[in-house]
Amino acid sequence: MKLDKQNIKEFLKIHNKLKIAIQNIDETKDLYLTDIREIENAMFYIRHLFDFKSPDGDYYVDYVLKEDAKE
């Protein structure tokens, strides 16, 4: 898959939001709800961009490539 300029810009935005979340955690030794939301949004974007799937439909396991998931 080749990433276009828009995808790369989205990854840059995600990177910067995750960087802010990590900085907040490091500085305050706490985690804000907005940081959790940004981490979830980043995961959602990446999961859907690359079509990652749960191997058995369970949310709480590591996701895999679509072709490796059970149908």
PyMOL Python script that loads the backbone (N, CA, C, O; Angstrom):
from pymol import cmd

cmd.read_pdbstr("""\
ATOM      1  N   MET A   1       0.846  -1.181   0.000  1.00  0.00           N
ATOM      2  CA  MET A   1       0.000   0.000   0.000  1.00  0.00           C
ATOM      3  C   MET A   1       0.890   1.243   0.000  1.00  0.00           C
ATOM      4  O   MET A   1       1.797   1.368   0.823  1.00  0.00           O
ATOM      5  N   LYS A   2       0.630   2.128  -0.901  1.00  0.00           N
ATOM      6  CA  LYS A   2       1.376   3.381  -0.964  1.00  0.00           C
ATOM      7  C   LYS A   2       0.550   4.456  -0.268  1.00  0.00           C
ATOM      8  O   LYS A   2      -0.635   4.633  -0.550  1.00  0.00           O
ATOM      9  N   LEU A   3       1.195   5.159   0.634  1.00  0.00           N
ATOM     10  CA  LEU A   3       0.515   6.232   1.348  1.00  0.00           C
ATOM     11  C   LEU A   3       0.580   7.507   0.526  1.00  0.00           C
ATOM     12  O   LEU A   3       1.636   7.879   0.013  1.00  0.00           O
ATOM     13  N   ASP A   4      -0.560   8.171   0.409  1.00  0.00           N
ATOM     14  CA  ASP A   4      -0.558   9.440  -0.294  1.00  0.00           C
ATOM     15  C   ASP A   4      -0.270  10.582   0.689  1.00  0.00           C
ATOM     16  O   ASP A   4      -0.154  10.366   1.896  1.00  0.00           O
ATOM     17  N   LYS A   5      -0.160  11.774   0.158  1.00  0.00           N
ATOM     18  CA  LYS A   5       0.185  12.947   0.973  1.00  0.00           C
ATOM     19  C   LYS A   5      -0.815  13.153   2.106  1.00  0.00           C
ATOM     20  O   LYS A   5      -0.419  13.523   3.212  1.00  0.00           O
ATOM     21  N   GLN A   6      -2.104  12.921   1.854  1.00  0.00           N
ATOM     22  CA  GLN A   6      -3.133  13.097   2.882  1.00  0.00           C
ATOM     23  C   GLN A   6      -2.947  12.085   4.016  1.00  0.00           C
ATOM     24  O   GLN A   6      -3.074  12.443   5.186  1.00  0.00           O
ATOM     25  N   ASN A   7      -2.646  10.821   3.682  1.00  0.00           N
ATOM     26  CA  ASN A   7      -2.393   9.813   4.712  1.00  0.00           C
ATOM     27  C   ASN A   7      -1.197  10.201   5.572  1.00  0.00           C
ATOM     28  O   ASN A   7      -1.230  10.068   6.795  1.00  0.00           O
ATOM     29  N   ILE A   8      -0.152  10.677   4.926  1.00  0.00           N
ATOM     30  CA  ILE A   8       1.055  11.073   5.659  1.00  0.00           C
ATOM     31  C   ILE A   8       0.759  12.245   6.584  1.00  0.00           C
ATOM     32  O   ILE A   8       1.259  12.287   7.708  1.00  0.00           O
ATOM     33  N   LYS A   9      -0.050  13.199   6.124  1.00  0.00           N
ATOM     34  CA  LYS A   9      -0.449  14.327   6.978  1.00  0.00           C
ATOM     35  C   LYS A   9      -1.265  13.837   8.177  1.00  0.00           C
ATOM     36  O   LYS A   9      -1.111  14.348   9.286  1.00  0.00           O
ATOM     37  N   GLU A  10      -2.128  12.851   7.953  1.00  0.00           N
ATOM     38  CA  GLU A  10      -2.915  12.282   9.060  1.00  0.00           C
ATOM     39  C   GLU A  10      -1.995  11.598  10.072  1.00  0.00           C
ATOM     40  O   GLU A  10      -2.174  11.749  11.281  1.00  0.00           O
ATOM     41  N   PHE A  11      -1.009  10.846   9.573  1.00  0.00           N
ATOM     42  CA  PHE A  11      -0.052  10.208  10.483  1.00  0.00           C
ATOM     43  C   PHE A  11       0.743  11.241  11.261  1.00  0.00           C
ATOM     44  O   PHE A  11       1.043  11.028  12.436  1.00  0.00           O
ATOM     45  N   LEU A  12       1.088  12.352  10.632  1.00  0.00           N
ATOM     46  CA  LEU A  12       1.787  13.423  11.331  1.00  0.00           C
ATOM     47  C   LEU A  12       0.912  14.006  12.439  1.00  0.00           C
ATOM     48  O   LEU A  12       1.398  14.256  13.542  1.00  0.00           O
ATOM     49  N   LYS A  13      -0.373  14.224  12.156  1.00  0.00           N
ATOM     50  CA  LYS A  13      -1.292  14.719  13.192  1.00  0.00           C
ATOM     51  C   LYS A  13      -1.396  13.723  14.339  1.00  0.00           C
ATOM     52  O   LYS A  13      -1.377  14.107  15.509  1.00  0.00           O
ATOM     53  N   ILE A  14      -1.506  12.440  13.999  1.00  0.00           N
ATOM     54  CA  ILE A  14      -1.589  11.393  15.020  1.00  0.00           C
ATOM     55  C   ILE A  14      -0.310  11.372  15.848  1.00  0.00           C
ATOM     56  O   ILE A  14      -0.358  11.306  17.076  1.00  0.00           O
ATOM     57  N   HIS A  15       0.828  11.429  15.175  1.00  0.00           N
ATOM     58  CA  HIS A  15       2.109  11.444  15.885  1.00  0.00           C
ATOM     59  C   HIS A  15       2.162  12.580  16.888  1.00  0.00           C
ATOM     60  O   HIS A  15       2.550  12.375  18.038  1.00  0.00           O
ATOM     61  N   ASN A  16       1.777  13.770  16.465  1.00  0.00           N
ATOM     62  CA  ASN A  16       1.852  14.937  17.335  1.00  0.00           C
ATOM     63  C   ASN A  16       0.873  14.842  18.505  1.00  0.00           C
ATOM     64  O   ASN A  16       1.193  15.279  19.610  1.00  0.00           O
ATOM     65  N   LYS A  17      -0.310  14.280  18.277  1.00  0.00           N
ATOM     66  CA  LYS A  17      -1.274  14.099  19.373  1.00  0.00           C
ATOM     67  C   LYS A  17      -0.760  13.066  20.373  1.00  0.00           C
ATOM     68  O   LYS A  17      -0.904  13.250  21.582  1.00  0.00           O
ATOM     69  N   LEU A  18      -0.165  11.988  19.881  1.00  0.00           N
ATOM     70  CA  LEU A  18       0.398  10.988  20.781  1.00  0.00           C
ATOM     71  C   LEU A  18       1.582  11.556  21.556  1.00  0.00           C
ATOM     72  O   LEU A  18       1.769  11.240  22.731  1.00  0.00           O
ATOM     73  N   LYS A  19       2.379  12.391  20.898  1.00  0.00           N
ATOM     74  CA  LYS A  19       3.516  13.038  21.564  1.00  0.00           C
ATOM     75  C   LYS A  19       3.030  13.915  22.718  1.00  0.00           C
ATOM     76  O   LYS A  19       3.617  13.908  23.800  1.00  0.00           O
ATOM     77  N   ILE A  20       1.961  14.666  22.483  1.00  0.00           N
ATOM     78  CA  ILE A  20       1.397  15.510  23.537  1.00  0.00           C
ATOM     79  C   ILE A  20       0.896  14.656  24.694  1.00  0.00           C
ATOM     80  O   ILE A  20       1.120  14.994  25.856  1.00  0.00           O
ATOM     81  N   ALA A  21       0.219  13.548  24.384  1.00  0.00           N
ATOM     82  CA  ALA A  21      -0.281  12.662  25.436  1.00  0.00           C
ATOM     83  C   ALA A  21       0.867  12.125  26.279  1.00  0.00           C
ATOM     84  O   ALA A  21       0.782  12.110  27.507  1.00  0.00           O
ATOM     85  N   ILE A  22       1.938  11.685  25.630  1.00  0.00           N
ATOM     86  CA  ILE A  22       3.102  11.168  26.348  1.00  0.00           C
ATOM     87  C   ILE A  22       3.750  12.264  27.183  1.00  0.00           C
ATOM     88  O   ILE A  22       4.158  12.020  28.319  1.00  0.00           O
ATOM     89  N   GLN A  23       3.848  13.468  26.631  1.00  0.00           N
ATOM     90  CA  GLN A  23       4.418  14.578  27.389  1.00  0.00           C
ATOM     91  C   GLN A  23       3.578  14.878  28.630  1.00  0.00           C
ATOM     92  O   GLN A  23       4.122  15.114  29.709  1.00  0.00           O
ATOM     93  N   ASN A  24       2.249  14.867  28.474  1.00  0.00           N
ATOM     94  CA  ASN A  24       1.366  15.103  29.623  1.00  0.00           C
ATOM     95  C   ASN A  24       1.554  14.046  30.702  1.00  0.00           C
ATOM     96  O   ASN A  24       1.624  14.359  31.891  1.00  0.00           O
ATOM     97  N   ILE A  25       1.635  12.803  30.278  1.00  0.00           N
ATOM     98  CA  ILE A  25       1.830  11.710  31.234  1.00  0.00           C
ATOM     99  C   ILE A  25       3.169  11.872  31.947  1.00  0.00           C
ATOM    100  O   ILE A  25       3.256  11.707  33.164  1.00  0.00           O
ATOM    101  N   ASP A  26       4.203  12.194  31.189  1.00  0.00           N
ATOM    102  CA  ASP A  26       5.534  12.348  31.758  1.00  0.00           C
ATOM    103  C   ASP A  26       5.591  13.516  32.746  1.00  0.00           C
ATOM    104  O   ASP A  26       6.171  13.395  33.826  1.00  0.00           O
ATOM    105  N   GLU A  27       4.990  14.639  32.371  1.00  0.00           N
ATOM    106  CA  GLU A  27       5.070  15.832  33.212  1.00  0.00           C
ATOM    107  C   GLU A  27       4.190  15.746  34.457  1.00  0.00           C
ATOM    108  O   GLU A  27       4.579  16.210  35.529  1.00  0.00           O
ATOM    109  N   THR A  28       3.015  15.157  34.316  1.00  0.00           N
ATOM    110  CA  THR A  28       2.057  15.163  35.428  1.00  0.00           C
ATOM    111  C   THR A  28       1.980  13.840  36.170  1.00  0.00           C
ATOM    112  O   THR A  28       1.410  13.759  37.258  1.00  0.00           O
ATOM    113  N   LYS A  29       2.560  12.797  35.571  1.00  0.00           N
ATOM    114  CA  LYS A  29       2.427  11.437  36.112  1.00  0.00           C
ATOM    115  C   LYS A  29       0.944  11.073  36.263  1.00  0.00           C
ATOM    116  O   LYS A  29       0.536  10.372  37.189  1.00  0.00           O
ATOM    117  N   ASP A  30       0.160  11.588  35.303  1.00  0.00           N
ATOM    118  CA  ASP A  30      -1.281  11.346  35.277  1.00  0.00           C
ATOM    119  C   ASP A  30      -1.698  11.213  33.812  1.00  0.00           C
ATOM    120  O   ASP A  30      -0.940  11.562  32.906  1.00  0.00           O
ATOM    121  N   LEU A  31      -2.894  10.711  33.594  1.00  0.00           N
ATOM    122  CA  LEU A  31      -3.412  10.540  32.249  1.00  0.00           C
ATOM    123  C   LEU A  31      -4.768  11.218  32.178  1.00  0.00           C
ATOM    124  O   LEU A  31      -5.680  10.882  32.934  1.00  0.00           O
ATOM    125  N   TYR A  32      -4.897  12.166  31.277  1.00  0.00           N
ATOM    126  CA  TYR A  32      -6.154  12.892  31.104  1.00  0.00           C
ATOM    127  C   TYR A  32      -7.081  12.130  30.168  1.00  0.00           C
ATOM    128  O   TYR A  32      -6.628  11.376  29.307  1.00  0.00           O
ATOM    129  N   LEU A  33      -8.375  12.333  30.343  1.00  0.00           N
ATOM    130  CA  LEU A  33      -9.346  11.676  29.470  1.00  0.00           C
ATOM    131  C   LEU A  33      -9.166  12.099  28.021  1.00  0.00           C
ATOM    132  O   LEU A  33      -9.388  11.293  27.117  1.00  0.00           O
ATOM    133  N   THR A  34      -8.774  13.334  27.781  1.00  0.00           N
ATOM    134  CA  THR A  34      -8.530  13.770  26.404  1.00  0.00           C
ATOM    135  C   THR A  34      -7.365  13.006  25.787  1.00  0.00           C
ATOM    136  O   THR A  34      -7.379  12.728  24.588  1.00  0.00           O
ATOM    137  N   ASP A  35      -6.364  12.665  26.579  1.00  0.00           N
ATOM    138  CA  ASP A  35      -5.245  11.867  26.076  1.00  0.00           C
ATOM    139  C   ASP A  35      -5.721  10.469  25.685  1.00  0.00           C
ATOM    140  O   ASP A  35      -5.320   9.934  24.651  1.00  0.00           O
ATOM    141  N   ILE A  36      -6.569   9.890  26.510  1.00  0.00           N
ATOM    142  CA  ILE A  36      -7.119   8.563  26.202  1.00  0.00           C
ATOM    143  C   ILE A  36      -7.915   8.616  24.908  1.00  0.00           C
ATOM    144  O   ILE A  36      -7.810   7.716  24.075  1.00  0.00           O
ATOM    145  N   ARG A  37      -8.716   9.675  24.732  1.00  0.00           N
ATOM    146  CA  ARG A  37      -9.501   9.828  23.504  1.00  0.00           C
ATOM    147  C   ARG A  37      -8.583   9.920  22.293  1.00  0.00           C
ATOM    148  O   ARG A  37      -8.857   9.294  21.270  1.00  0.00           O
ATOM    149  N   GLU A  38      -7.500  10.685  22.385  1.00  0.00           N
ATOM    150  CA  GLU A  38      -6.589  10.833  21.255  1.00  0.00           C
ATOM    151  C   GLU A  38      -5.899   9.511  20.925  1.00  0.00           C
ATOM    152  O   GLU A  38      -5.691   9.199  19.753  1.00  0.00           O
ATOM    153  N   ILE A  39      -5.549   8.748  21.930  1.00  0.00           N
ATOM    154  CA  ILE A  39      -4.932   7.436  21.696  1.00  0.00           C
ATOM    155  C   ILE A  39      -5.932   6.506  21.010  1.00  0.00           C
ATOM    156  O   ILE A  39      -5.572   5.804  20.065  1.00  0.00           O
ATOM    157  N   GLU A  40      -7.181   6.495  21.474  1.00  0.00           N
ATOM    158  CA  GLU A  40      -8.213   5.666  20.845  1.00  0.00           C
ATOM    159  C   GLU A  40      -8.462   6.095  19.407  1.00  0.00           C
ATOM    160  O   GLU A  40      -8.598   5.247  18.525  1.00  0.00           O
ATOM    161  N   ASN A  41      -8.523   7.405  19.157  1.00  0.00           N
ATOM    162  CA  ASN A  41      -8.725   7.889  17.791  1.00  0.00           C
ATOM    163  C   ASN A  41      -7.577   7.478  16.880  1.00  0.00           C
ATOM    164  O   ASN A  41      -7.797   7.114  15.725  1.00  0.00           O
ATOM    165  N   ALA A  42      -6.360   7.533  17.395  1.00  0.00           N
ATOM    166  CA  ALA A  42      -5.197   7.124  16.611  1.00  0.00           C
ATOM    167  C   ALA A  42      -5.281   5.642  16.267  1.00  0.00           C
ATOM    168  O   ALA A  42      -5.030   5.249  15.127  1.00  0.00           O
ATOM    169  N   MET A  43      -5.630   4.827  17.246  1.00  0.00           N
ATOM    170  CA  MET A  43      -5.769   3.391  17.000  1.00  0.00           C
ATOM    171  C   MET A  43      -6.853   3.124  15.958  1.00  0.00           C
ATOM    172  O   MET A  43      -6.672   2.291  15.070  1.00  0.00           O
ATOM    173  N   PHE A  44      -7.971   3.827  16.066  1.00  0.00           N
ATOM    174  CA  PHE A  44      -9.087   3.641  15.133  1.00  0.00           C
ATOM    175  C   PHE A  44      -8.650   3.972  13.707  1.00  0.00           C
ATOM    176  O   PHE A  44      -8.919   3.217  12.773  1.00  0.00           O
ATOM    177  N   TYR A  45      -7.976   5.108  13.554  1.00  0.00           N
ATOM    178  CA  TYR A  45      -7.541   5.534  12.221  1.00  0.00           C
ATOM    179  C   TYR A  45      -6.583   4.509  11.607  1.00  0.00           C
ATOM    180  O   TYR A  45      -6.748   4.110  10.454  1.00  0.00           O
ATOM    181  N   ILE A  46      -5.602   4.095  12.369  1.00  0.00           N
ATOM    182  CA  ILE A  46      -4.612   3.139  11.864  1.00  0.00           C
ATOM    183  C   ILE A  46      -5.261   1.789  11.567  1.00  0.00           C
ATOM    184  O   ILE A  46      -4.978   1.175  10.539  1.00  0.00           O
ATOM    185  N   ARG A  47      -6.131   1.327  12.467  1.00  0.00           N
ATOM    186  CA  ARG A  47      -6.801   0.033  12.273  1.00  0.00           C
ATOM    187  C   ARG A  47      -7.616   0.033  10.980  1.00  0.00           C
ATOM    188  O   ARG A  47      -7.594  -0.946  10.234  1.00  0.00           O
ATOM    189  N   HIS A  48      -8.332   1.125  10.712  1.00  0.00           N
ATOM    190  CA  HIS A  48      -9.177   1.166   9.517  1.00  0.00           C
ATOM    191  C   HIS A  48      -8.385   1.463   8.251  1.00  0.00           C
ATOM    192  O   HIS A  48      -8.731   0.964   7.180  1.00  0.00           O
ATOM    193  N   LEU A  49      -7.346   2.253   8.349  1.00  0.00           N
ATOM    194  CA  LEU A  49      -6.523   2.531   7.184  1.00  0.00           C
ATOM    195  C   LEU A  49      -5.890   1.252   6.642  1.00  0.00           C
ATOM    196  O   LEU A  49      -5.865   1.033   5.431  1.00  0.00           O
ATOM    197  N   PHE A  50      -5.381   0.410   7.537  1.00  0.00           N
ATOM    198  CA  PHE A  50      -4.711  -0.816   7.127  1.00  0.00           C
ATOM    199  C   PHE A  50      -5.605  -2.053   7.208  1.00  0.00           C
ATOM    200  O   PHE A  50      -5.157  -3.165   6.932  1.00  0.00           O
ATOM    201  N   ASP A  51      -6.871  -1.855   7.589  1.00  0.00           N
ATOM    202  CA  ASP A  51      -7.863  -2.937   7.657  1.00  0.00           C
ATOM    203  C   ASP A  51      -7.415  -4.070   8.580  1.00  0.00           C
ATOM    204  O   ASP A  51      -7.563  -5.246   8.248  1.00  0.00           O
ATOM    205  N   PHE A  52      -6.864  -3.704   9.745  1.00  0.00           N
ATOM    206  CA  PHE A  52      -6.506  -4.707  10.752  1.00  0.00           C
ATOM    207  C   PHE A  52      -7.779  -5.341  11.300  1.00  0.00           C
ATOM    208  O   PHE A  52      -8.810  -4.678  11.407  1.00  0.00           O
ATOM    209  N   LYS A  53      -7.707  -6.613  11.645  1.00  0.00           N
ATOM    210  CA  LYS A  53      -8.869  -7.356  12.144  1.00  0.00           C
ATOM    211  C   LYS A  53      -8.509  -8.099  13.420  1.00  0.00           C
ATOM    212  O   LYS A  53      -7.349  -8.437  13.656  1.00  0.00           O
ATOM    213  N   SER A  54      -9.514  -8.344  14.231  1.00  0.00           N
ATOM    214  CA  SER A  54      -9.349  -9.225  15.383  1.00  0.00           C
ATOM    215  C   SER A  54      -9.330 -10.657  14.851  1.00  0.00           C
ATOM    216  O   SER A  54     -10.181 -11.010  14.034  1.00  0.00           O
ATOM    217  N   PRO A  55      -8.390 -11.487  15.288  1.00  0.00           N
ATOM    218  CA  PRO A  55      -8.307 -12.839  14.723  1.00  0.00           C
ATOM    219  C   PRO A  55      -9.539 -13.688  14.999  1.00  0.00           C
ATOM    220  O   PRO A  55      -9.845 -14.602  14.234  1.00  0.00           O
ATOM    221  N   ASP A  56     -10.243 -13.397  16.077  1.00  0.00           N
ATOM    222  CA  ASP A  56     -11.422 -14.208  16.401  1.00  0.00           C
ATOM    223  C   ASP A  56     -12.636 -13.355  16.770  1.00  0.00           C
ATOM    224  O   ASP A  56     -13.591 -13.854  17.367  1.00  0.00           O
ATOM    225  N   GLY A  57     -12.597 -12.073  16.415  1.00  0.00           N
ATOM    226  CA  GLY A  57     -13.720 -11.194  16.702  1.00  0.00           C
ATOM    227  C   GLY A  57     -13.687 -10.577  18.086  1.00  0.00           C
ATOM    228  O   GLY A  57     -14.568  -9.791  18.433  1.00  0.00           O
ATOM    229  N   ASP A  58     -12.686 -10.921  18.879  1.00  0.00           N
ATOM    230  CA  ASP A  58     -12.575 -10.416  20.252  1.00  0.00           C
ATOM    231  C   ASP A  58     -11.789  -9.105  20.254  1.00  0.00           C
ATOM    232  O   ASP A  58     -10.689  -9.038  19.706  1.00  0.00           O
ATOM    233  N   TYR A  59     -12.346  -8.081  20.861  1.00  0.00           N
ATOM    234  CA  TYR A  59     -11.700  -6.766  20.915  1.00  0.00           C
ATOM    235  C   TYR A  59     -10.415  -6.797  21.742  1.00  0.00           C
ATOM    236  O   TYR A  59      -9.496  -6.023  21.475  1.00  0.00           O
ATOM    237  N   TYR A  60     -10.337  -7.664  22.722  1.00  0.00           N
ATOM    238  CA  TYR A  60      -9.254  -7.637  23.704  1.00  0.00           C
ATOM    239  C   TYR A  60      -8.030  -8.466  23.336  1.00  0.00           C
ATOM    240  O   TYR A  60      -7.170  -8.699  24.185  1.00  0.00           O
ATOM    241  N   VAL A  61      -7.936  -8.908  22.105  1.00  0.00           N
ATOM    242  CA  VAL A  61      -6.742  -9.620  21.653  1.00  0.00           C
ATOM    243  C   VAL A  61      -6.010  -8.738  20.647  1.00  0.00           C
ATOM    244  O   VAL A  61      -6.582  -7.778  20.130  1.00  0.00           O
ATOM    245  N   ASP A  62      -4.760  -9.056  20.371  1.00  0.00           N
ATOM    246  CA  ASP A  62      -4.007  -8.297  19.389  1.00  0.00           C
ATOM    247  C   ASP A  62      -4.627  -8.473  18.004  1.00  0.00           C
ATOM    248  O   ASP A  62      -5.009  -9.577  17.617  1.00  0.00           O
ATOM    249  N   TYR A  63      -4.720  -7.382  17.276  1.00  0.00           N
ATOM    250  CA  TYR A  63      -5.242  -7.427  15.918  1.00  0.00           C
ATOM    251  C   TYR A  63      -4.179  -7.979  14.977  1.00  0.00           C
ATOM    252  O   TYR A  63      -2.985  -7.944  15.274  1.00  0.00           O
ATOM    253  N   VAL A  64      -4.635  -8.487  13.840  1.00  0.00           N
ATOM    254  CA  VAL A  64      -3.757  -9.075  12.838  1.00  0.00           C
ATOM    255  C   VAL A  64      -4.118  -8.489  11.468  1.00  0.00           C
ATOM    256  O   VAL A  64      -5.097  -7.757  11.327  1.00  0.00           O
ATOM    257  N   LEU A  65      -3.310  -8.827  10.477  1.00  0.00           N
ATOM    258  CA  LEU A  65      -3.650  -8.445   9.114  1.00  0.00           C
ATOM    259  C   LEU A  65      -4.942  -9.134   8.707  1.00  0.00           C
ATOM    260  O   LEU A  65      -5.234 -10.241   9.159  1.00  0.00           O
ATOM    261  N   LYS A  66      -5.707  -8.478   7.858  1.00  0.00           N
ATOM    262  CA  LYS A  66      -7.005  -9.007   7.447  1.00  0.00           C
ATOM    263  C   LYS A  66      -6.914 -10.438   6.937  1.00  0.00           C
ATOM    264  O   LYS A  66      -7.756 -11.274   7.263  1.00  0.00           O
ATOM    265  N   GLU A  67      -5.885 -10.719   6.132  1.00  0.00           N
ATOM    266  CA  GLU A  67      -5.772 -12.062   5.548  1.00  0.00           C
ATOM    267  C   GLU A  67      -5.440 -13.142   6.575  1.00  0.00           C
ATOM    268  O   GLU A  67      -5.589 -14.331   6.293  1.00  0.00           O
ATOM    269  N   ASP A  68      -4.988 -12.735   7.772  1.00  0.00           N
ATOM    270  CA  ASP A  68      -4.672 -13.700   8.822  1.00  0.00           C
ATOM    271  C   ASP A  68      -5.823 -13.911   9.812  1.00  0.00           C
ATOM    272  O   ASP A  68      -5.733 -14.764  10.695  1.00  0.00           O
ATOM    273  N   ALA A  69      -6.885 -13.147   9.669  1.00  0.00           N
ATOM    274  CA  ALA A  69      -8.032 -13.254  10.591  1.00  0.00           C
ATOM    275  C   ALA A  69      -8.971 -14.370  10.117  1.00  0.00           C
ATOM    276  O   ALA A  69      -9.074 -14.669   8.928  1.00  0.00           O
ATOM    277  N   LYS A  70      -9.645 -14.967  11.096  1.00  0.00           N
ATOM    278  CA  LYS A  70     -10.656 -15.989  10.766  1.00  0.00           C
ATOM    279  C   LYS A  70     -11.861 -15.306  10.156  1.00  0.00           C
ATOM    280  O   LYS A  70     -12.243 -14.211  10.569  1.00  0.00           O
ATOM    281  N   GLU A  71     -12.442 -15.938   9.196  1.00  0.00           N
ATOM    282  CA  GLU A  71     -13.663 -15.393   8.554  1.00  0.00           C
ATOM    283  C   GLU A  71     -14.881 -15.917   9.246  1.00  0.00           C
ATOM    284  O   GLU A  71     -16.002 -15.582   8.861  1.00  0.00           O
TER     285      GLU A  71
END
""", "prot")
cmd.dss("prot")
cmd.show_as("cartoon", "prot")
cmd.util.cbc("prot")
cmd.orient("prot")
